[in-house]
């Protein structure tokens, strides 16, 4: 073999006969161990914080067409529009008196809606007003009660608000097309299904999760949990699957066809879970909690793969996963919006082909050896704040005590009188159809 030029890389002929490579597995194991260690060395997920709000950030909305635009609403009624590439605020609107309770962008990205404590729903243009123009909403709807959440239909000029009840509105009208209610309590969040777009889900403070069908204009069914659900998020890839964030420190993934027991219980937080959002691939979701941390869960696993926290970050109220699957935005009590990498050790920027090949090779090695004790220990280790670390230990003791008590009760009772209840069914009170 002769090189074409002096600078070309020399081709190395390789014989794949395993007899000639006797130490292939030990060598690969060492490489996998080094790759795992380097992954932890380079895990620096925090990118930047967007500061400018003068009160706690209460809600964040994504722009449906632009990756670099994000909207945020604060507890003082202020709405800001951010440019993520410049990491700057490009526009500020004093939208409401009191809290901005919810916001959502229209599916075409030309306007967005906000609801607040002043009992109004307002629609705003996405573009900044021209020189000399006033910052005015396009439409204002005056309601009878406080609205606590809003979501827009994914394909039609229809949006839903929640508060005392779930109202479905047409954009052209000032009164709701239909009002849906089941029970009497304040509803904290409402979400349209991104695939089966006529389905809605809502969470109420009487521990209910209710599913509605817009075509029938009646509620379909509801599931009652042990504690209150704060919000829900539909899986963008599987039409029937949704995940809810609960006050009992857990998240529950349900299949709406079988509400008798959740598909998965996700346990790791040590305080109430306040918000949840799916990645656009539907394989993972991110949750925000009152325990001042953000966790990333695989959709089919019970424990988180990643936990993000900083010294200054207080209770995380809202969280969003960007549409390119690369970043996570979280808004917290102390007036900051933080930008994180979805994959903590990922290298940002343009990768050379050989760099990309090496990364893919290392990734495959880590997957191949991930169950080896040493590699698993290094890959799973996370440094936690002392408060969370102590609470995790305390909860482990409490869980063990409950398990022991139940075993003793079963041991000293008549056979069959104390049934075995699985972890998934423990938290469900009833399903009503």
VENFENMO-V695945 format. One record per residue. N is the residue number from 1. RES is the residue in three letters. PHI is phi in degrees with one decimal (* if undefined). Layout:
BEGIN
N/RES/PHI + N/RES/PHI
END
This chain:
BEGIN
1/UNK/* + 2/UNK/-120.4 + 3/UNK/-69.3 + 4/UNK/-66.2 + 5/UNK/-128.9 + 6/UNK/-71.5 + 7/UNK/-93.1 + 8/UNK/-64.9 + 9/UNK/-69.6 + 10/UNK/-74.8 + 11/UNK/-77.6 + 12/UNK/-104.4 + 13/UNK/-67.7 + 14/UNK/-127.1 + 15/UNK/-98.2 + 16/UNK/-88.2 + 17/UNK/-65.5 + 18/UNK/-62.1 + 19/UNK/-65.6 + 20/UNK/-86.5 + 21/UNK/-123.0 + 22/UNK/-69.0 + 23/UNK/-109.2 + 24/UNK/-64.3 + 25/UNK/-67.5 + 26/UNK/-58.5 + 27/UNK/-66.0 + 28/UNK/-66.2 + 29/UNK/-62.6 + 30/UNK/-62.0 + 31/UNK/-63.9 + 32/UNK/-64.8 + 33/UNK/-64.1 + 34/UNK/-63.8 + 35/UNK/-63.8 + 36/UNK/-67.0 + 37/UNK/-63.7 + 38/UNK/-65.8 + 39/UNK/-60.7 + 40/UNK/-70.6 + 41/UNK/-64.7 + 42/UNK/-90.5 + 43/UNK/-75.1 + 44/UNK/-127.8 + 45/UNK/-77.4 + 46/UNK/-73.9 + 47/UNK/-102.7 + 48/UNK/-166.1 + 49/UNK/-119.7 + 50/UNK/-99.3 + 51/UNK/-109.9 + 52/UNK/164.1 + 53/UNK/-69.8 + 54/UNK/-107.6 + 55/UNK/-152.5 + 56/UNK/-56.4 + 57/UNK/-81.8 + 58/UNK/-101.6 + 59/UNK/-154.6 + 60/UNK/-129.4 + 61/UNK/-130.8 + 62/UNK/-93.7 + 63/UNK/-81.0 + 64/UNK/-70.3 + 65/UNK/-112.1 + 66/UNK/-114.1 + 67/UNK/-72.6 + 68/UNK/-89.4 + 69/UNK/-106.1 + 70/UNK/-141.0 + 71/UNK/-113.8 + 72/UNK/-140.0 + 73/UNK/-121.2 + 74/UNK/-113.5 + 75/UNK/-76.6 + 76/UNK/-101.8 + 77/UNK/84.4 + 78/UNK/-94.7 + 79/UNK/-116.4 + 80/UNK/-120.7 + 81/UNK/-111.1 + 82/UNK/-112.5 + 83/UNK/-104.1 + 84/UNK/-74.4 + 85/UNK/-69.2 + 86/UNK/-87.1 + 87/UNK/57.3 + 88/UNK/-131.1 + 89/UNK/-83.9 + 90/UNK/-101.0 + 91/UNK/-163.8 + 92/UNK/-127.5 + 93/UNK/-125.7 + 94/UNK/-87.5 + 95/UNK/-87.3 + 96/UNK/-138.5 + 97/UNK/-88.9 + 98/UNK/83.8 + 99/UNK/-62.2 + 100/UNK/-88.2 + 101/UNK/-80.9 + 102/UNK/-161.7 + 103/UNK/-152.6 + 104/UNK/-154.2 + 105/UNK/-93.8 + 106/UNK/-69.2 + 107/UNK/-61.4 + 108/UNK/-88.5 + 109/UNK/81.6 + 110/UNK/-88.2 + 111/UNK/-149.1 + 112/UNK/-142.5 + 113/UNK/-115.8 + 114/UNK/-132.8 + 115/UNK/-126.3 + 116/UNK/-142.4 + 117/UNK/-70.8 + 118/UNK/-88.4 + 119/UNK/62.8 + 120/UNK/-121.0 + 121/UNK/-113.9 + 122/UNK/-122.7 + 123/UNK/-111.2 + 124/UNK/-121.6 + 125/UNK/-72.7 + 126/UNK/-75.8 + 127/UNK/-77.7 + 128/UNK/-68.8 + 129/UNK/-66.4 + 130/UNK/-67.7 + 131/UNK/-59.3 + 132/UNK/89.1 + 133/UNK/-83.9 + 134/UNK/-80.2 + 135/UNK/-84.2 + 136/UNK/-119.6 + 137/UNK/-71.0 + 138/UNK/-69.1 + 139/UNK/-131.9 + 140/UNK/-132.1 + 141/UNK/-111.0 + 142/UNK/-92.4 + 143/UNK/-100.5 + 144/UNK/-92.3 + 145/UNK/-129.9 + 146/UNK/-72.0 + 147/UNK/-94.7 + 148/UNK/-107.6 + 149/UNK/-164.6 + 150/UNK/-148.7 + 151/UNK/-150.0 + 152/UNK/-101.1 + 153/UNK/-61.2 + 154/UNK/-79.8 + 155/UNK/-135.3 + 156/UNK/-118.8 + 157/UNK/-82.2 + 158/UNK/-132.9 + 159/UNK/-137.2 + 160/UNK/-121.4 + 161/UNK/-121.0 + 162/UNK/-134.8 + 163/UNK/-177.4 + 164/UNK/-70.9 + 165/UNK/-153.2 + 166/UNK/-92.9 + 167/UNK/-110.1 + 168/UNK/-104.0 + 169/UNK/-115.9 + 170/UNK/-93.4 + 171/UNK/-61.8 + 172/UNK/-86.9 + 173/UNK/-115.3 + 174/UNK/-101.4 + 175/UNK/-125.6 + 176/UNK/-66.6 + 177/UNK/-66.5 + 178/UNK/-153.5 + 179/UNK/-117.7 + 180/UNK/-113.0 + 181/UNK/-147.2 + 182/UNK/-151.1 + 183/UNK/88.2 + 184/UNK/-125.4 + 185/UNK/-162.8 + 186/UNK/-75.3 + 187/UNK/-100.0 + 188/UNK/-92.2 + 189/UNK/-152.8 + 190/UNK/-135.0 + 191/UNK/-139.6 + 192/UNK/-81.5 + 193/UNK/-74.0 + 194/UNK/-72.5 + 195/UNK/-102.1 + 196/UNK/-86.5 + 197/UNK/-69.1 + 198/UNK/-89.3 + 199/UNK/-91.8 + 200/UNK/-129.4 + 201/UNK/-128.6 + 202/UNK/-140.6 + 203/UNK/-119.0 + 204/UNK/-116.3 + 205/UNK/-80.7 + 206/UNK/-93.9 + 207/UNK/72.2 + 208/UNK/-91.8 + 209/UNK/-119.2 + 210/UNK/-113.0 + 211/UNK/-109.6 + 212/UNK/-123.2 + 213/UNK/-117.9 + 214/UNK/-67.1 + 215/UNK/-72.8 + 216/UNK/-90.1 + 217/UNK/48.0 + 218/UNK/-141.0 + 219/UNK/-67.8 + 220/UNK/-87.6 + 221/UNK/-155.8 + 222/UNK/-137.9 + 223/UNK/-121.2 + 224/UNK/-107.2 + 225/UNK/-102.7 + 226/UNK/-66.3 + 227/UNK/-129.7 + 228/UNK/-70.4 + 229/UNK/-96.2 + 230/UNK/-86.7 + 231/UNK/-158.7 + 232/UNK/-136.2 + 233/UNK/-143.5 + 234/UNK/-82.5 + 235/UNK/-72.1 + 236/UNK/-73.3 + 237/UNK/-111.1 + 238/UNK/-118.0 + 239/UNK/-61.2 + 240/UNK/-96.6 + 241/UNK/-98.5 + 242/UNK/-141.7 + 243/UNK/-120.2 + 244/UNK/-118.7 + 245/UNK/-102.6 + 246/UNK/-114.0 + 247/UNK/-72.5 + 248/UNK/-87.6 + 249/UNK/75.0 + 250/UNK/-111.1 + 251/UNK/-118.9 + 252/UNK/-123.4 + 253/UNK/-101.5 + 254/UNK/-111.9 + 255/UNK/-102.1 + 256/UNK/-66.0 + 257/UNK/-81.0 + 258/UNK/-129.0 + 259/UNK/-84.9 + 260/UNK/-60.9 + 261/UNK/-146.0 + 262/UNK/-68.0 + 263/UNK/-66.9 + 264/UNK/-153.5 + 265/UNK/-107.3 + 266/UNK/-104.1 + 267/UNK/-117.3 + 268/UNK/-172.0 + 269/UNK/-68.0 + 270/UNK/-114.6 + 271/UNK/-155.0 + 272/UNK/-55.5 + 273/UNK/-90.9 + 274/UNK/-100.2 + 275/UNK/-153.0 + 276/UNK/-147.0 + 277/UNK/-148.4 + 278/UNK/-83.2 + 279/UNK/-75.7 + 280/UNK/-63.6 + 281/UNK/-82.2 + 282/UNK/76.6 + 283/UNK/-91.2 + 284/UNK/-140.6 + 285/UNK/-142.5 + 286/UNK/-117.2 + 287/UNK/-127.2 + 288/UNK/-113.8 + 289/UNK/-132.5 + 290/UNK/-70.3 + 291/UNK/-84.4 + 292/UNK/68.2 + 293/UNK/-138.3 + 294/UNK/-118.7 + 295/UNK/-123.4 + 296/UNK/-110.9 + 297/UNK/-112.2 + 298/UNK/-68.0 + 299/UNK/-62.9 + 300/UNK/-107.1 + 301/UNK/-119.0 + 302/UNK/-86.5 + 303/UNK/-126.0 + 304/UNK/-76.7 + 305/UNK/-92.8 + 306/UNK/-153.4 + 307/UNK/-133.0 + 308/UNK/-113.8 + 309/UNK/-156.6 + 310/UNK/-134.4 + 311/UNK/-64.6 + 312/UNK/-87.8 + 313/UNK/-69.0 + 314/UNK/-98.7 + 315/UNK/-54.2 + 316/UNK/-86.5 + 317/UNK/-95.6 + 318/UNK/-140.8 + 319/UNK/-147.7 + 320/UNK/-140.7 + 321/UNK/-104.7 + 322/UNK/-68.3 + 323/UNK/-72.2 + 324/UNK/-97.0 + 325/UNK/67.0 + 326/UNK/-107.2 + 327/UNK/-129.0 + 328/UNK/-127.7 + 329/UNK/-113.4 + 330/UNK/-134.2 + 331/UNK/-113.9 + 332/UNK/-131.7 + 333/UNK/-57.5 + 334/UNK/-94.2 + 335/UNK/73.7 + 336/UNK/-111.6 + 337/UNK/-109.4 + 338/UNK/-108.8 + 339/UNK/-110.0 + 340/UNK/-121.1 + 341/UNK/-80.3 + 342/UNK/-72.7 + 343/UNK/-116.3 + 344/UNK/-56.3 + 345/UNK/-101.9 + 346/UNK/-66.5 + 347/UNK/-87.4 + 348/UNK/-87.9 + 349/UNK/100.2 + 350/UNK/-78.4 + 351/UNK/-104.7 + 352/UNK/-69.7 + 353/UNK/-56.4 + 354/UNK/-70.0 + 355/UNK/-63.1 + 356/UNK/-63.9 + 357/UNK/-63.1 + 358/UNK/-64.5 + 359/UNK/-64.9 + 360/UNK/-63.6 + 361/UNK/-63.9 + 362/UNK/-62.4 + 363/UNK/-62.5 + 364/UNK/-65.3 + 365/UNK/-63.3 + 366/UNK/-62.9 + 367/UNK/-67.7 + 368/UNK/-65.8 + 369/UNK/-106.1 + 370/UNK/-66.7 + 371/UNK/-91.8 + 372/UNK/-70.4 + 373/UNK/-53.7 + 374/UNK/-67.3 + 375/UNK/-66.6 + 376/UNK/-65.0 + 377/UNK/-61.9 + 378/UNK/-68.0 + 379/UNK/-67.9 + 380/UNK/-92.1 + 381/UNK/-68.9 + 382/UNK/-133.5 + 383/UNK/-83.5 + 384/UNK/-115.1 + 385/UNK/-62.4 + 386/UNK/-58.2 + 387/UNK/-61.6 + 388/UNK/-67.0 + 389/UNK/-58.6 + 390/UNK/-67.4 + 391/UNK/-67.6 + 392/UNK/-61.9 + 393/UNK/-62.2 + 394/UNK/-62.1 + 395/UNK/-69.0 + 396/UNK/-62.6 + 397/UNK/-63.8 + 398/UNK/-63.4 + 399/UNK/-64.2 + 400/UNK/-65.4 + 401/UNK/-64.4 + 402/UNK/-63.0 + 403/UNK/-64.2 + 404/UNK/-65.2 + 405/UNK/-61.4 + 406/UNK/-65.2 + 407/UNK/-64.2 + 408/UNK/-64.7 + 409/UNK/-62.1 + 410/UNK/-66.0 + 411/UNK/-65.2 + 412/UNK/-104.0 + 413/UNK/-115.0 + 414/UNK/-64.9 + 415/UNK/-54.4 + 416/UNK/89.2 + 417/UNK/-79.9 + 418/UNK/-112.3 + 419/UNK/-71.3 + 420/UNK/-81.7 + 421/UNK/-112.3 + 422/UNK/-71.1 + 423/UNK/-56.6 + 424/UNK/-70.2 + 425/UNK/-90.0 + 426/UNK/-58.4 + 427/UNK/-92.2 + 428/UNK/-100.7 + 429/UNK/-87.6 + 430/UNK/-162.2 + 431/UNK/-121.9 + 432/UNK/-112.9 + 433/UNK/-115.7
END
